[in-house]
Amino acid sequence: MEEQIQDASNLNPPALGLLLVLVCLTLWLPRRLAFCPLLIMVGLMPMGQQIVISGLHFHLFRVLLLSGILRVIIRREVTQLRLTGMDRLFLGWVIVSIVFGSLSKPSTALLVNRLGSAYNALGCYFFARCVIVEFEDVVVSVRTLAFISLLIAVLMLVENETAHNPLSVLGGVPEIPAMREERPRCQGAFRHSITAGVFGGTQFPLFVALWRYRPQYKRLAFMAIISTLIIVITSRTSGGLMALFTGVAGLALWKWRKAMPLIRRGAFLAILGLALLMKAPVWYLLAKLGNVTGGGGWHRAWLIDQVIAHFDEWWLFGTTYTAHWGPGGQVIAADPDMMDITNHYVMEGVRGGILELGLFIAIIITCFRGIGRRLRAEAQGASAEFFVWAIGVAFFAHCLSFISATYFDQTILIWYWLQAIICHVSNSTYMCSETARASNTYQKLRYRRYYATNGCDRLPTRKNLT
């Protein structure tokens, strides 16, 4: 019965109405706000709502992505995009995921699945790259996420108190949430409480940066920070807690940012020392952590053992059969051929082999290098520089969350959006010293428009700015 529902269109009137409104907003809003409807869809619409055409599944965020693609083409916003090394690396990762992922067990169904994932990745990433072209555009996106987090927190509080998910009427999420220690593990619009908790935990650094960035945002940012705590607590997941603790620790290192090379080397030496002293492999620290925070820490450590032991099965093209990795029957209900892989890095290898995993890690390294390069450049101001630091902390929180969770729902779009804004921040010229000297908002806009055209290598004259 479940498979029949999944293979048929499922679209009720409230979902259709919201979709039409968001499509219109995507097409007609000013460029700075164009990405906001997609963020609203991610936070408030479960993936149970979909349109199926000739066996192709179009979840509502995919329809919204299509309207975004049409927008940037019709308005010629795509012509302003200049490909960077990060863009090419991302494109290469998508191509490898399609080609190599489809060769693991050649079939039409597998190819369609890989093409669907590629559509999500390319659509979200390059839509964001086309419409987020100034630093203030990044701030607008974070403000939108702050408003959305307020709504998510309210819905999850209701779910926590009533043990009933209000969004279950839209399909895709259960009416009665799973329980842990006789308390509901709330999930809101997300497919699992783990991804809901990770969503809340990874947004925390961004909202702290929003609170510090501009005085008029402090009230919204404070409420959004409280909302992230509510989301993490009501989801009752160790992944959400780990993401939240990572965000707090990362922000605390702001004062010691210039000592980060030493801190990184110290962390590496500490891990190396533990690997030499521990009887079990160092990744079994996940099991120890799981004993403190709760959750399946041992399973996640054991999973790394299995992927190493079965390296010959997945390294070239990935694999579509991992059920024998878990002899205890740890398979997922939707696909008995696959065990429950709760590690996004492992999933990258399983989907497309060692090359896809390598490119995925290369993208992460490139993003961190871009953040570091921007922080070393001359800054517009302490608040903007801290905002960039917070973006890097949120990115790091996602990277750690990948050890304990696979993004299998709309949460993956937040990951793509974050990569897109890091690419923009790393390669933009918004932190020019001349721009910082502008004393009022209008003057800043004039300087920003000038440098968007000419770069930082020319000094503007009064005639240039008129």
Secondary structure by P-SEA (a helix, b strand, c coil): caaaaaabbbbcaaaaaaaaaaaaaaacccccccaaaaaaaacccccccccccccccccaaaaaaaaaaaaaaaacccccccccaaaaaaaaaaaaaaaaaaaccccaaaaaaaaaaaaaaaaaaaaaaaccccaaaaaaaaaaaaaaaaaaaaaaaaaaaaccccccccccccccccccccccccccccccaaaaaaaaaaaaaaaaaaaaccccaaaaaaaaaaaaaaaaaaaccaaaaaaaaaaaaaaaacccccaaaaaaaaaaaaaaaaaacccccccaaaaaaaaacccaaaaaaaaaaaaaaacccccccccccccccccccccccccccccccccaaaaaaaaccaaaaaaaaaaaaaaaaaaaaaaacccccaaaaaaaaaaaaaaaaaaaaaacccccccaaaaaaaaaaaaaaaaccccccccccccccaaaaaaaaaaaacccccccccccccc
